[in-house]
Amino acid sequence: MNNNSRNRIPKPPWLRRRLADKLEFGRVRSLMKECSLHTVCESARCPNIWECFSRKTATFLIMGNRCTRNCRFCAIEPGPLGLPDPEEAFHVAEAVDKMGLAHAVITSVTRDDLPDFGVSCFVKTVQEIRKRSRGITIEVLVPDFCGNKEAIASLIEARPDVIAHNMETVPGLYPHVRPQAVYEISLALLRQVSESGRDIFVKSGMMLGLGETEDEIIRTLDDLLFSGCRILTLGQYLQPTASHIPVERFLPPEEFQSWQEKATAMGFQQVVSGPFVRSSYHAGSLFRAMQSSGKRPGPDQDPE
C-alpha cells in the first residue's frame, strides 16, 4: 500500500460542497471540447470546477495538458507529448469571445523543453484575445520560465493586466513539494515584473496545510511584498490522489480569515483566503477591486 494512502486525513465538514448549475457546467465543458482546449479546472482537479463552469468562467490551460515537471502536489500528468498546437491561441480567443468574458485567465503547464520555455505561446494568446475581444482584461498565471529574464521581458511587453506566479509553499518545503523549482527564481520573476515600469499588477498564491509553520508563512509573505506582489491568494492544499503528498492539516475557515487580516495588515492590497481559494478564484473581482482602489503597480507601492 502507498504510504500516502495510509496517512490520508478525512476531510472536515467545511470542505463539502453542493453541485451547482449542471446546464451551464455542461455548456462550458462542451465549448472547451469544441475548441480543442484544456482547462486547469479539469486537468488539475480543481474543487471549484462546478462553481466556475456554472458561472460561465474557466481558466484556460495552454501548451497541452502534460508538464515537464512533476510537482508532488499537482494532479497534472508529467511528460509532454509534443509541441504546442500552433492554432491554440486562436482557439482560446474564440472561446473567450463566445463565453463573453470580461476578464480572461490564461495559465499553462511548465514547458522546460521548449527553446523559449513557452513564453511565445502566452504572448500570442494575449495578442489574439485582444484582437477579438476589445476592452477585455487579461490575467496570465505563468511558470517560472527557468528564470530566463528575456522570456519574462517578452511577456511583460505583451502587457497583460495581471502577471501571476505562485510561490505555492514556504522555502523549506520546496525540496519536498516542488523539487524542480527554486524559491529565489520565483521571487525574481515577480520582482522583474514589478520593476518593469508597466501598469501590470503582480499576483501570487500559496497552499496551506503542507506542514508549514506560522513563522515560515510570515517570512514568505514578507518576501512576496518585497518582490512587488500586491494581490495574494491563500487556499487549502487538497491531496488529488493517493500518490501525491498527503495533507498535514486542514485549516478551519476562521484561520484562513485570520491570515487574510494578517496579510492585509502587512501591506497586501487585495487578499482572498479560504479553504477553497485557488489562484484564479474570482480573479476578475480581485482585479476590479485593485483597479477601483486607485493604487498602481510598481515598487513605489512597497510598504515601509
Secondary structure, 3 states (H helix, E strand, C coil): CCHHHHCCCCCCHHHCCCCCCHHHHHHHHHHHHHCCCEEHHHHCCCCCHHHHHHCCCCEEEECCCEECCCCCCCCCEECCCCCCCCCHHHHHHHHHHHHCCCEEEEEECCCCCCCCCCHHHHHHHHHHHHHHCCCCEEEEECCCHHHCHHHHHHHHHCCCCEEECCCECCHHHHHHHCCCCCHHHHHHHHHHHHCCCCCCEEEEEEEECCCCCHHHHHHHHHHHHHCCCCEEEEEECCCCCCCCCCCCCCCCHHHHHHHHHHHHHHCCCEEEEECCCCCCCCHHHHHHHHHHCCCCCCHHHCCC
